[in-house]
Amino acid sequence: MIYTYEIDGIPLQTGDIICTMNGKPDILPGEFWRLIGRLVPGDVDHVAIYLGPGGRCVESGSRGVVTFEVHNETWDTEFMARERGLLFDTFYGVAYPLARRELSEDEEFHMRMRIAEYCLGQLGKSYNLNFLNAETDEMFYCSQLAYKAYEQIGINLNTGLAMESLPGTNYIVYPQEIWDGCVTRAAMETSQQLSMAGEAV
């Protein structure tokens, strides 16, 4: 079954990728996660995959691969923190890897189903601290889980982004390159649209 949902006004379907920035400025644990996020290239530090029904998502974090629930179509990191292993982050937007691929409805349906099935099949696996090994199916870091899920349907989310002067880092699948390599919708775009609408009133 393919599900639809919204997070902070941005639409999602099963298999779409939620992108976040580590940290939340107004709480102390959020500051810790923001410092961790500075080690990762770009603004996007973490990804999760929307599954449904409702606000059910899957991610790989400190507790390994787990599902968690986004309640009331709102990214409330403090409310979700316990379920997510005390991960505090800020919603950045949604990446749509299947957009603009000229897929038939049937093709897209089956691709989204395969992505969800793959992710659910990894539940309980531990966190992968060897970021250079994105090819293993035994353990996962966040963007590796999305990469491997999409690899099942012939889409490569690894664009070869590397950290300067560090050989081999192009093997890492960074959250930022998933954002940069897909059609996206940023949370700030939604807030800007609302702000502009308010000014027009």
SVG drawing of the C-alpha trace seen along z (x, -y; Angstrom):
<svg xmlns="http://www.w3.org/2000/svg" viewBox="-6 -43 50 51">
<polyline fill="none" stroke="black" stroke-width="0.4" points="0.0,0.0 1.2,-3.5 0.5,-6.2 0.5,-9.9 1.1,-12.4 2.3,-15.9 5.1,-17.2 4.9,-20.9 2.9,-21.5 5.2,-19.5 3.6,-16.4 5.1,-12.9 4.4,-9.5 5.8,-6.2 9.5,-6.1 10.1,-9.9 13.1,-11.0 12.9,-13.4 16.0,-15.6 16.9,-17.3 19.7,-19.4 21.2,-18.2 20.3,-20.2 17.6,-22.5 18.9,-25.9 16.7,-26.4 17.5,-23.3 20.9,-22.0 20.8,-18.5 20.0,-20.2 23.2,-22.2 25.2,-18.9 23.6,-17.5 24.3,-20.7 28.0,-20.4 27.9,-16.8 26.2,-18.0 29.2,-20.3 31.3,-17.2 29.0,-16.4 29.3,-18.4 26.4,-20.7 23.3,-21.8 21.5,-18.4 22.9,-16.1 20.4,-13.3 17.7,-11.5 14.8,-9.3 12.4,-7.6 8.6,-8.0 6.7,-4.7 3.2,-5.3 0.5,-4.7 0.0,-8.0 3.3,-9.5 5.4,-6.3 9.0,-6.7 12.2,-4.6 15.7,-5.8 19.1,-4.6 20.4,-6.4 22.1,-5.7 19.7,-2.8 20.2,-1.3 17.3,-1.0 14.0,-1.9 10.6,-3.2 9.2,-6.3 6.0,-8.3 5.6,-12.0 2.5,-13.1 -0.1,-15.6 1.8,-16.3 4.4,-18.3 8.1,-17.7 8.3,-18.0 11.8,-16.7 11.5,-17.0 8.3,-14.9 9.9,-12.2 13.3,-12.2 12.8,-9.2 11.5,-7.1 14.5,-8.1 17.3,-7.5 17.5,-11.1 18.2,-12.5 17.4,-16.2 17.1,-17.7 15.3,-20.4 13.2,-19.6 14.9,-20.8 12.6,-19.4 11.7,-16.4 13.7,-14.8 11.7,-13.1 14.1,-10.6 11.3,-9.3 10.2,-12.7 10.6,-13.6 11.5,-10.1 8.6,-9.6 7.4,-6.5 4.0,-5.0 1.7,-4.9 2.2,-1.1 6.0,-1.4 6.0,-4.1 3.7,-2.0 5.9,1.0 9.1,-1.0 7.6,-2.6 6.5,0.8 10.0,2.2 11.6,-0.7 9.3,-0.2 9.7,3.5 13.5,3.2 13.5,0.7 11.2,2.8 13.5,5.8 16.4,3.9 14.6,3.1 16.7,4.0 20.1,3.8 22.8,1.8 24.3,-1.6 27.2,-1.5 30.1,-3.5 32.2,-2.6 30.9,-5.3 33.3,-4.2 31.4,-0.9 28.1,-1.9 27.6,1.4 27.0,3.6 23.5,4.8 24.5,5.9 24.4,2.4 23.4,-1.1 24.0,-4.8 21.1,-7.1 21.9,-8.0 23.2,-4.5 19.8,-3.1 18.2,-5.4 21.0,-4.6 20.6,-0.8 16.8,-1.0 16.9,-3.0 19.6,-0.7 17.0,2.1 15.1,0.2 18.1,-0.9 18.5,-4.4 22.0,-5.4 21.8,-8.2 25.6,-8.3 26.8,-11.2 30.4,-10.9 30.6,-13.8 33.9,-13.8 35.6,-15.8 38.6,-17.7 42.0,-16.1 40.5,-13.0 40.8,-10.1 38.0,-7.5 35.4,-9.8 33.5,-9.7 32.4,-6.2 30.4,-7.8 26.8,-8.5 26.2,-11.9 22.7,-13.3 23.5,-16.5 24.2,-14.7 20.8,-13.0 19.3,-16.4 21.4,-17.9 20.7,-14.9 16.9,-14.9 13.9,-17.1 13.3,-18.7 11.0,-20.9 12.5,-22.9 10.7,-23.7 11.9,-27.3 10.1,-27.6 6.8,-26.8 7.4,-29.2 8.4,-31.9 5.2,-31.3 3.2,-31.6 5.0,-34.8 4.4,-36.3 0.7,-35.3 0.5,-37.0 2.0,-40.2 -0.4,-40.3 -3.4,-40.2"/>
</svg>
